[in-house]
Amino acid sequence: MKKKVISVLLVLCMVFALIPMTVQAAVPLTILNIGGTNVTLPSHGNTTFSDTDISDSTWWVTNNSGSYTLTLNNSNISTPHSWDVSYSSYTAAIYADGDLNLVLQGTSTVNNPDALTTGLNKYAIGIYIKGLLNISGSGTLHVSSDIIAAGYCYGLFTAGNLTISENVTLDARTSDNSYAYRNFGIYCTGTVTIRNYASVSAIGGDIPTITTDNILSEGLYLYNLYVYDNAKLSAIGGSLNGSNSSSMGIDLAASSATIYISTKAMVYVKSGSAGLRNSYGISSSNDYSSGSLTVDSGNLTAISSSSTWVSAGIHMAGAININGGTVISSGGKGDRSSYGIYSQRNDITISNSTVVATA
């Protein structure tokens, strides 16, 4: 009996070691704008409703000792809030300057249709959170940003960790766009955690006509990614025609970036065709990354498209470990090179798994 208890504790220790423990400082929420309206934040224990008739409210905000929760209930939000920072202009259909909990009920749509015309740098965003964002509930959310001339488009932007749990269905994307410089379905400067049967799609739109340098379309940009407990993720980068352009399904940007896929989670990533740079299903774009990709009893499909430079289904700077999972990774036509699975400086370890890699 004692041996069984010790074995269970060892397994739990291994699991907790792999789950993200990044602690970010709380960012107090002072401004919340929904559909162009500044919300009066309620005091502790109270609620602010979208309508004086509570029964007609499509969203409401509660306060639990300074922790604010926004509930969307079959909402349709499409009027953007705008603000400027130095020479940059921003718009977002939902804006929060600090941490926020988001609970989904029914099916809601948040869309930013605004095409900015002022500002040296232009950013159009569906939902902008300047802190942590926790999404839960049993509903569906479609969040998107539309055409912007010579600027940057984001479906969902968070400046802190993003956690998506329970039975949430989230679809975050930018529209197919002839004029944007960069498109991101989800952009997170922290750790993204998807768990508990949640289903997430992150899609960067096509950029078919811009031909200048540094054009980019990515499904999911982040520092670390953890997908487990039967959760699903689809991350797709758009196709581009720029002379120096890249498409990525998932872009890991931190120097210690990590992807961990386990417990029957299913991840599908795909990049679009690219110009004189790269088409990567998964990429650790930080050249000094020491992070890793681990698939442990999970499922990963990574597909890249054609590129006039390099194409790879999985292109990691750090180690790749596949244990008890299924991985299918395909590199497209690359004029310079093509890889199914590539690790720049570390080992690839495969055990008790099914792996198909083609180039």
C-alpha positions as CSV (number, residue, x, y, z in Angstrom):
1,M,0.0,0.0,0.0
2,K,2.8,2.4,0.9
3,K,4.5,1.7,-2.4
4,K,1.3,2.5,-4.3
5,V,0.9,5.8,-2.4
6,I,4.5,6.8,-3.1
7,S,4.0,5.9,-6.8
8,V,0.9,8.1,-7.0
9,L,2.7,11.0,-5.4
10,L,5.6,10.7,-7.8
11,V,3.2,10.8,-10.8
12,L,1.5,13.9,-9.3
13,C,4.8,15.6,-8.8
14,M,5.8,15.0,-12.4
15,V,2.4,16.4,-13.7
16,F,2.6,19.5,-11.5
17,A,6.2,20.1,-12.7
18,L,4.9,20.3,-16.3
19,I,1.9,22.5,-15.6
20,P,2.7,26.3,-15.8
21,M,3.5,27.9,-12.5
22,T,4.3,31.3,-13.9
23,V,3.1,33.9,-11.4
24,Q,2.4,37.4,-12.8
25,A,1.7,40.4,-10.7
26,A,-1.9,41.4,-10.5
27,V,-2.9,44.4,-12.7
28,P,-5.8,46.2,-11.0
29,L,-8.7,47.0,-13.4
30,T,-9.7,50.7,-13.5
31,I,-11.1,51.1,-17.0
32,L,-13.4,48.7,-18.8
33,N,-14.9,49.8,-22.1
34,I,-17.5,47.6,-23.8
35,G,-18.7,48.5,-27.3
36,G,-17.5,52.1,-26.9
37,T,-19.1,52.6,-23.5
38,N,-17.1,53.1,-20.3
39,V,-18.5,50.8,-17.7
40,T,-19.1,52.0,-14.2
41,L,-17.2,49.4,-12.2
42,P,-19.3,48.1,-9.3
43,S,-18.2,48.1,-5.7
44,H,-17.6,44.9,-3.9
45,G,-20.5,42.5,-4.0
46,N,-22.5,44.6,-6.6
47,T,-23.2,44.2,-10.3
48,T,-23.4,46.6,-13.2
49,F,-25.8,45.5,-16.0
50,S,-25.8,46.5,-19.7
51,D,-29.5,47.5,-19.4
52,T,-31.6,49.1,-16.7
53,D,-34.0,46.2,-17.3
54,I,-31.9,43.4,-15.9
55,S,-33.9,40.7,-17.8
56,D,-32.8,42.3,-21.1
57,S,-29.1,42.5,-20.1
58,T,-26.7,40.9,-22.6
59,W,-23.7,41.5,-20.3
60,W,-22.9,42.3,-16.7
61,V,-19.9,43.0,-14.5
62,T,-19.5,41.8,-10.9
63,N,-16.9,42.7,-8.3
64,N,-15.5,40.2,-5.7
65,S,-13.0,42.1,-3.6
66,G,-11.4,43.8,-6.6
67,S,-11.6,40.8,-8.9
68,Y,-13.9,41.7,-11.8
69,T,-15.9,39.3,-13.8
70,L,-17.6,40.2,-17.1
71,T,-20.3,37.8,-18.2
72,L,-21.4,37.7,-21.9
73,N,-24.9,36.3,-22.5
74,N,-25.7,36.1,-26.2
75,S,-24.0,39.5,-26.7
76,N,-23.3,41.2,-30.0
77,I,-20.7,43.9,-29.5
78,S,-19.3,45.7,-32.6
79,T,-18.6,49.4,-31.7
80,P,-14.9,50.0,-31.0
81,H,-13.3,52.1,-28.3
82,S,-10.3,54.1,-29.4
83,W,-7.1,55.4,-27.7
84,D,-3.7,56.7,-28.6
85,V,-0.3,56.0,-27.2
86,S,2.5,58.2,-28.5
87,Y,2.4,57.9,-32.3
88,S,0.2,54.8,-32.2
89,S,-3.6,54.6,-32.6
90,Y,-5.6,51.7,-31.2
91,T,-9.2,50.4,-31.4
92,A,-10.9,47.5,-29.6
93,A,-14.5,46.4,-29.2
94,I,-13.7,45.4,-25.6
95,Y,-10.9,47.1,-23.7
96,A,-9.7,46.4,-20.1
97,D,-6.7,48.1,-18.6
98,G,-6.1,45.3,-16.0
99,D,-7.0,41.7,-15.1
100,L,-10.4,40.3,-16.1
101,N,-12.4,37.1,-15.7
102,L,-14.7,36.4,-18.6
103,V,-17.7,34.0,-18.3
104,L,-19.5,32.9,-21.4
105,Q,-23.2,32.0,-21.6
106,G,-25.0,31.3,-24.9
107,T,-23.3,32.5,-28.1
108,S,-21.7,35.9,-28.2
109,T,-19.9,37.9,-31.0
110,V,-17.3,40.6,-30.5
111,N,-16.1,42.3,-33.7
112,N,-14.0,45.3,-34.3
113,P,-14.9,46.6,-37.8
114,D,-12.8,49.8,-37.6
115,A,-10.2,50.7,-40.2
116,L,-8.0,53.3,-38.6
117,T,-6.9,56.2,-40.7
118,T,-4.8,58.2,-38.2
119,G,-1.6,57.5,-36.3
120,L,1.8,56.5,-37.5
121,N,1.2,52.9,-36.2
122,K,-2.3,51.4,-36.3
123,Y,-3.7,48.5,-34.3
124,A,-7.2,47.1,-34.6
125,I,-8.1,44.5,-31.9
126,G,-11.3,42.6,-31.1
127,I,-10.6,42.2,-27.4
128,Y,-7.7,43.9,-25.6
129,I,-6.8,42.9,-22.1
130,K,-3.8,44.7,-20.4
131,G,-3.4,42.0,-17.8
132,L,-4.5,38.4,-17.1
133,L,-7.6,36.9,-18.8
134,N,-9.5,33.9,-17.5
135,I,-12.2,32.6,-19.8
136,S,-14.7,30.0,-18.4
137,G,-18.3,28.9,-18.7
138,S,-20.3,26.8,-21.1
139,G,-20.8,29.3,-24.0
140,T,-19.3,30.2,-27.3
141,L,-17.5,33.4,-28.2
142,H,-16.6,34.6,-31.7
143,V,-14.1,37.5,-31.5
144,S,-12.6,39.2,-34.6
145,S,-11.0,42.2,-36.1
146,D,-11.5,43.4,-39.7
147,I,-9.7,45.3,-42.4
148,I,-7.1,47.9,-41.3
149,A,-5.0,49.8,-43.8
150,A,-1.2,49.5,-43.3
151,G,-1.5,48.4,-39.7
152,Y,-1.8,45.4,-37.3
153,C,-4.9,43.2,-36.7
154,Y,-5.5,41.1,-33.6
155,G,-8.6,38.9,-32.8
156,L,-7.7,38.6,-29.0
157,F,-4.8,40.4,-27.3
158,T,-3.7,39.8,-23.7
159,A,-0.6,41.3,-22.0
160,G,-0.7,38.6,-19.4
161,N,-1.4,34.9,-19.0
162,L,-4.5,33.5,-20.8
163,T,-6.4,30.6,-19.3
164,I,-9.4,29.0,-21.1
165,S,-11.3,26.2,-19.3
166,E,-14.5,24.4,-18.7
167,N,-16.7,23.9,-21.8
168,V,-15.8,27.1,-23.5
169,T,-15.7,27.4,-27.3
170,L,-13.6,30.3,-28.5
171,D,-13.0,31.4,-32.1
172,A,-10.5,34.3,-32.4
173,R,-9.5,35.5,-35.8
174,T,-8.7,38.4,-38.2
175,S,-10.4,38.7,-41.5
176,D,-8.7,37.9,-44.8
177,N,-7.1,41.2,-45.5
178,S,-5.5,42.9,-48.4
179,Y,-4.0,45.8,-46.5
180,A,-2.7,44.7,-43.1
181,Y,1.0,44.3,-42.3
182,R,0.4,41.7,-39.6
183,N,-2.5,39.4,-38.6
184,F,-2.8,37.5,-35.3
185,G,-5.7,35.3,-34.2
186,I,-4.5,35.3,-30.6
187,Y,-1.6,37.3,-29.3
188,C,-0.5,36.6,-25.7
189,T,2.7,38.0,-24.0
190,G,2.5,35.2,-21.5
191,T,1.4,31.6,-21.0
192,V,-1.7,30.2,-22.7
193,T,-3.4,27.3,-20.9
194,I,-6.3,25.4,-22.4
195,R,-8.0,22.7,-20.4
196,N,-11.2,20.9,-19.3
197,Y,-12.8,20.2,-22.7
198,A,-12.4,23.7,-23.9
199,S,-12.2,24.2,-27.7
200,V,-10.1,27.1,-29.1
201,S,-9.5,28.3,-32.7
202,A,-6.9,31.0,-33.4
203,I,-6.8,32.1,-37.1
204,G,-4.7,34.8,-38.8
205,G,-6.2,36.0,-42.0
206,D,-4.7,35.9,-45.5
207,I,-2.7,39.0,-46.7
208,P,-2.8,38.6,-50.5
209,T,-1.7,41.9,-52.0
210,I,0.9,43.6,-49.7
211,T,4.3,42.9,-51.1
212,T,6.6,44.9,-48.7
213,D,8.9,43.4,-46.1
214,N,8.1,41.9,-42.7
215,I,4.5,40.8,-43.6
216,L,3.3,38.2,-41.0
217,S,0.2,36.1,-40.4
218,E,0.0,33.9,-37.3
219,G,-2.7,31.9,-35.6
220,L,-1.3,32.0,-32.1
221,Y,1.6,34.1,-30.8
222,L,2.6,33.3,-27.2
223,Y,5.4,32.5,-24.7
224,N,4.3,29.1,-23.5
225,L,1.4,26.8,-24.3
226,Y,-0.2,24.0,-22.2
227,V,-3.1,22.0,-23.6
228,Y,-4.5,19.1,-21.6
229,D,-7.6,17.4,-20.1
230,N,-9.3,16.6,-23.5
231,A,-9.0,20.2,-24.7
232,K,-8.8,21.1,-28.4
233,L,-6.8,23.8,-30.2
234,S,-6.7,24.8,-33.8
235,A,-4.1,27.5,-34.8
236,I,-3.8,28.6,-38.5
237,G,-1.7,31.2,-40.1
238,G,-2.8,32.9,-43.3
239,S,-1.2,32.9,-46.8
240,L,0.9,35.9,-47.9
241,N,2.6,37.2,-51.0
242,G,5.0,39.7,-49.5
243,S,8.7,39.6,-50.6
244,N,9.8,39.0,-47.0
245,S,6.8,37.3,-45.3
246,S,6.2,34.4,-42.9
247,S,3.2,32.4,-41.9
248,M,3.0,30.3,-38.6
249,G,0.3,28.3,-37.0
250,I,2.0,28.7,-33.5
251,D,4.8,31.1,-32.8
252,L,6.8,30.6,-29.5
253,A,8.5,33.9,-28.8
254,A,10.1,33.5,-25.3
255,S,13.7,32.4,-24.8
256,S,12.5,29.5,-22.5
257,A,9.4,28.7,-24.6
258,T,7.5,25.5,-23.9
259,I,4.7,23.5,-25.5
260,Y,3.1,20.7,-23.5
261,I,0.3,18.6,-25.0
262,S,-1.1,15.8,-22.8
263,T,-4.1,13.9,-21.5
264,K,-6.0,13.2,-24.8
265,A,-5.6,16.9,-25.9
266,M,-5.9,17.4,-29.6
267,V,-3.9,20.2,-31.4
268,Y,-4.0,21.0,-35.1
269,V,-1.7,23.7,-36.5
270,K,-1.3,24.9,-40.1
271,S,0.6,27.7,-41.8
272,G,-0.2,29.3,-45.1
273,S,2.1,29.8,-48.1
274,A,4.8,32.5,-47.6
275,G,7.3,34.6,-49.6
276,L,11.0,34.9,-49.0
277,R,11.0,33.7,-45.4
278,N,9.2,30.8,-43.7
279,S,6.1,28.7,-43.5
280,Y,6.0,26.9,-40.1
281,G,3.3,24.9,-38.5
282,I,5.0,25.3,-35.1
283,S,8.0,27.6,-34.7
284,S,10.1,28.8,-31.8
285,S,11.1,32.1,-33.5
286,N,13.4,33.2,-30.7
287,D,16.9,32.2,-31.9
288,Y,18.1,31.6,-28.4
289,S,15.2,29.5,-27.2
290,S,16.0,26.7,-24.7
291,G,12.4,25.6,-24.5
292,S,10.9,22.4,-25.7
293,L,7.9,20.6,-27.3
294,T,6.5,17.7,-25.3
295,V,3.6,15.5,-26.5
296,D,2.6,13.1,-23.6
297,S,-0.5,11.0,-24.4
298,G,-1.8,13.8,-26.6
299,N,-2.3,14.3,-30.4
300,L,-0.6,16.8,-32.6
301,T,-1.0,17.5,-36.3
302,A,1.4,20.2,-37.8
303,I,1.2,21.1,-41.4
304,S,3.2,23.8,-43.3
305,S,2.6,25.2,-46.8
306,S,5.0,26.2,-49.6
307,S,7.6,28.8,-49.1
308,T,10.4,30.4,-51.2
309,W,12.7,29.9,-48.2
310,V,12.0,27.2,-45.5
311,S,9.0,25.1,-44.8
312,A,8.5,22.9,-41.7
313,G,5.7,21.2,-39.9
314,I,7.6,21.5,-36.5
315,H,10.6,23.8,-36.3
316,M,12.0,24.1,-32.7
317,A,15.1,25.7,-31.3
318,G,14.9,23.4,-28.3
319,A,14.3,19.7,-27.6
320,I,11.4,17.6,-28.8
321,N,9.9,14.8,-26.7
322,I,7.1,12.5,-27.8
323,N,6.0,10.0,-25.3
324,G,2.8,8.0,-25.7
325,G,1.3,10.3,-28.2
326,T,0.5,10.6,-31.9
327,V,2.3,13.2,-34.0
328,I,1.8,13.9,-37.7
329,S,4.0,16.6,-39.1
330,S,4.4,17.7,-42.7
331,G,6.7,20.2,-44.3
332,G,5.6,21.8,-47.6
333,K,7.6,22.7,-50.6
334,G,10.5,24.9,-49.6
335,D,12.8,26.4,-52.2
336,R,15.7,26.3,-49.7
337,S,14.6,23.4,-47.4
338,S,11.7,21.4,-46.1
339,Y,11.4,19.5,-42.8
340,G,8.8,17.3,-41.2
341,I,10.3,17.7,-37.7
342,Y,13.3,19.9,-37.0
343,S,15.2,20.6,-33.7
344,Q,17.9,23.2,-34.1
345,R,20.3,22.5,-31.2
346,N,18.8,19.7,-29.1
347,D,17.6,16.1,-29.2
348,I,14.4,14.5,-30.6
349,T,13.2,11.7,-28.3
350,I,10.4,9.4,-29.4
351,S,9.0,6.5,-27.2
352,N,5.8,4.5,-27.2
353,S,4.3,6.8,-29.8
354,T,3.1,7.0,-33.4
355,V,5.0,9.6,-35.5
356,V,4.7,10.4,-39.2
357,A,7.0,13.1,-40.5
358,T,7.2,14.0,-44.1
359,A,9.0,16.8,-46.1
